Amino acid sequence: MTDDSAGKKNRYNIKLMNSNQYCIIMAGGHLNRFWPISREDMPGHFLDISGNGKSLVRMAYDRCVGVVPQENIIVVTLSKFKDLVITQIPELSEENLLLEPYGRRTGPCVAYSTYTLLKRNPDAVMAVTPSDLIIRDEDMFRKALSDALDYASANPVLMSLGVKPSSPDTEFGYIQAVGGREACSKNEPVKVKTFTEKPDREIAEVFYKSGEFFWNSGIFVWQANVIKEEMEKHVPEITRLFDGWEGALGTRAEEVFIERAYADCLKISIDYGVMEKTDKAWVYPVNFGWSDIDSWDALYSNMPDKDKDGNLSNTRSRILQKDRRNIILSSNKDKLVAIRGLEDCIVIDTDDVLLICPRDDRQYKELITGTGMPGFDEYR
């Protein structure tokens, strides 16, 4: 081993990795919030949204390397995206790629991965993370996730990683800590008092000013046995569909078994199904530069490489511009793009769609749902 590789290993492996610890990366569903670049057959998970040469799924995988043994990193996605994952993460073994037949949100996804791990290792402790995140300090992320896994290994808790709010944002879930502002300032695990999903502006302002709340990062850590028991308690309508998992998972019968289970599964998040109801919820404060990249506007806010006028461009085109401010511009064509007098807008040019609209989140979300736009579906 070279000195450089040894230094890198020491930086990431703050402790000897525990073979009972696992990372589950959720990359299912249809992340079409970056339409028209993302489509039904190419969701945002698999695109180089940030412009660094890596997709969001690839970035999520790389962040987990060094936290747990590489053979303990599992990706869950839809069956139709199997080849995309294999292409982007060629080192991922087939047994560590769990394929969902249908998108059913995070509740069934957690159930599937939990039963899979229990079949392999009854002592499994798992971190569950979405793939659609930007993490600015990856070393700090690895340290925080490693510490949270250690805490969950020793305590029967359902741990959320909580981010200190920087604004009264209405697009995130909020976690209130027992003990109020004082407990939140200690930067140590604390029991959860309440979960609130995407409050309105007035309530978000109260939460933000109180100092008693964290943003819900969507990253969870727990013992597989603990989340199994809590799911069976709070969402039996999901877990009963997995009856017989001991004999089916990890065998040739798995695909048929999962197809049957998912056919009748509710679309429900693990937050709503379990975390808002359990008495085992805890929050682990983190500070590694987290952002949930769920829209062009969120991407704009988190990309540092804007020009002096606040414009963010990812294009092969030649640009002729005047009075252009705070614009997102993306074009996959070698052409001249002339822009004048635009501010706070999105300009996206693909082979079959030209999108020009205000960067405002609400207006863009209405656009991509096709509301009032006949013929929109054929461009999904």
PyMOL commands that set and color helices and strands:
alter all, ss='L'
color gray80, all
select helices_A, chain A and resi 3-12+44-46+56-64+70-72+79-88+94-96+106-120+138-154+180-184+201-210+224-234+236-242+245-248+254-263+270-275+296-302+361-368+376-379
alter helices_A, ss='H'
color red, helices_A
select strands_A, chain A and resi 21-26+73-78+97-100+125-130+133-135+158-163+174-177+190-196+213-223+281-286+290-292+312-315+318-322+328-331+336-340+345-349+354-358
alter strands_A, ss='S'
color yellow, strands_A
deselect
rebuild
show_as cartoon
